[in-house]
């Protein structure tokens, strides 16, 4: 890369559906400016996740991974984008499709694949498999559809109770969008003003 390219500013304008707003003066920002260096770092992280999941899929087909194997293919940008703005005090919790988040939150590629293969060197000592993975400030996937959502509200309550300024990012798929516990968590988060960001990853599995 040429020296002058390192400070190149890229104007990115994602295509976003315009939503009706309720009691808001204006909608969310739809543009972002980042350097080419930052863009390459984000792209590299997404490629690593894609290659890791491709390898996991191959291991599963070769029966090197037993039980379930819920891949994160096609959702890499969501995890990488959110993770890139998280602070050290923030936490995250997601669904059983959690390989990408586990790797980003400190487990690493080797620890992730070792866990899927049931090895002691895995991030959950080989006992978590594909769905029960944990790392620092990452409270895992959850084998029950939508069960992580109220847990995420609880993590946000812990941030508020401790006063550490942390935010909990709670991710769920569209398949969990009809769960009663989702709306219960929304309600309690609003009533108690919890530092919680709910993110729906619409991977179309719920259709």
N, C-alpha and C positions, 0 to 999 in steps of 0.2 A: 504494500500500500504506500503511495506517495505521501510525503510529509504534509503537503497541503490538504490531502484528503482526510486527514485525521480530525480536522476541525469542521469538516463539512456538515452543515445542518440539513437534515432531511425533514421535510414537512409531510407527515402522514395523516391522511384523512380517511378513517374507516367508514364504510357504509353501514349506517345504523338505522334501524327502524325508529321512527318518531313515535313516542308513546304519549298518551294523554297524561298530563301532570295533575296531581292533586295537592293543592295548597303549596305549590312551589312557584317561585317567581320565574325561574328559567330551568331548562333541562340540563342534563349532564354535558360536560365538555365533549366534543366529538373530534377534536384534533389534538395531536401531541407532537412535540418537536424533540428529536433526539439526535445525537451525533452518530456518525457512521460506525464509530468504535463501539458505542453502546448497542447499536442495532446488531452488529456482528456477534457481540457477546450473548444477546438474547437468542439469536438464531442458532448459535452453537449449542446452547442449553436445550433448545427444542430438538435439535438433531440428535443430541446424546439420548434424550428421552425416547425418541423414535427408534433409534438403533437398539436401545436396551429392550424396548417392548417387542421389537422384531425378533431379537434373540430369545426372549422369553416365550414368544409364540412358537418358535422353532423347537425349543426345549420341551414345550408342552406336547407338541406333535410327536416328538421322539420319546415321550413318556418319561422324561427326566424330571418332570414336575407332576406330582400327584394331586388329586383333588381338583379344586377350582383354580382357574387362572383368568382373572378379569383384567383384560388389557386396557391401557389408557390411550390407545392409538387414536389420533385425530383430535385429541383434547390438550395437546402439549402447550399450545399458546396460552391457554387459560391459566395453567399452573405457573408457567414461567413468567407471565405478565404480572400476576398477583405477587408471586414470590419476590420479584425484582423490587417491589416497593415496600415489602415488609421490613419492620425494624426488629431488632434483637428481642424486644419485649413482647412482640406480637405472637399469637398462636394460630393454629389452623387445625381443622378437623374436616374429614371428608367421608365419602361413601366407601363401599368395598372396592371401587375402581381406583385404588390409591397408590399404585406403583410409582407414578410420576412424582407425586407429592413426597413420598417417602425418600426418594432419591434426592430431590432438591433440598429437603430439610436436614440433610446431613448423613443419610445412610450410605450414599454412594452406590455406584453401579454394581460393584462386586458384592457388597453387603445385601443389595436387593436381590440379585440373582441367586446368591447363596441361600437366602431365606426361602425363595421359591423352590429351591432344590432340597430343602429340609436340612441344611447344614448348620452346625453349631456356630459357624462364623457369620450367620445371617443376623439381621438387625433385631430379630425376635428369638434368637437362639434356635432357629429352625422350627419353632412351634407355632408361628403365626400364619405361615402359608401366604396365600395371596391377599387375604382380606384383613388380617389383624397385624398391622405394621405400625411401628412407633419410632419416633426420634425426638430429639430435644425440641420442645415447643410444638410438636406435632402429635396429636392425640388419635392418630390412626384412621383407618377405615373402620367400617362397622358392617358385620355380616347381615344385619337386618335393614331392609329398605327404609330409609328416613330416620333411623334411630339416632344418627349422629347429630341431628338438628337440635333437639332439646339439650343434648350434651354440650353443644356449642354455645347455647344460651347460658348454660351453667358455667362454662369457661369464661364467658364475658362477664358474668356476675362475679367470678373470682377476681378478674382484673379490676372491676369497680370496687370490690371490697378491699383489695390490697392497695388500691390507689396508685398502681404502677404505670398508668397511662397506656396500657396495652389494649389492643383490639383483637378480637377473635374473628377469623374468617371461616365461615361455615359454608361448605359446599355440598350440594345435593344435585341429583339428576332429575330430569323431567319425569322419570318414572316414580319419583317420590313426591311429586307436586300435589297429589291428591290425598296425602296422608294427613290425618287430623292433627298429629303432633307437630306438623309443620306450622299450621296456623296458630296452634297453642303457643309455640315458641315465638312466632311473630308478635303475638299479643303480649306476652310477658316481657319481651324485649322492649316493646314500645312503652308499656306501663312503667317499667322500672328503669327506662332509659339506659339500657345496657350497651356497652361499646362493642357492637356486633355487626358484621357485614354478612348478609346472606347472599350466596351466589348460586344461581341455578345454571348448571352445565347442561344445556339442552342438546344431548347427543342423539335424540330421536329414538332411543330405546323404548320409551314409553308409548310410542305410537302403535 
